[in-house]
Amino acid sequence: MSKLKVTQIKSTVGTKHMHRETVRSLGLKRIGDTVVKEDRPEFRGMVRTVAHLVTVEEVD
């Protein structure tokens, strides 16, 4: 199964509460943090919600 490499590129200050919670649930704490998650629909939806705050790369 492929994986997604998610990196936070913008701050969550001034964003909606649910966007902050979504970034935290992805495992990101600060700008520059990177996590690798399995490519599942749940994570795709979370990333789509905060797409303006993160970058995504597909990793094999």
Secondary structure, DSSP 4 states (H G I P E B T S, - for coil): --EEEEEE-S--TTS-HHHHHHHHHTT--STT-EEEEE--HHHHHHHHHTTTTEEEEEE-
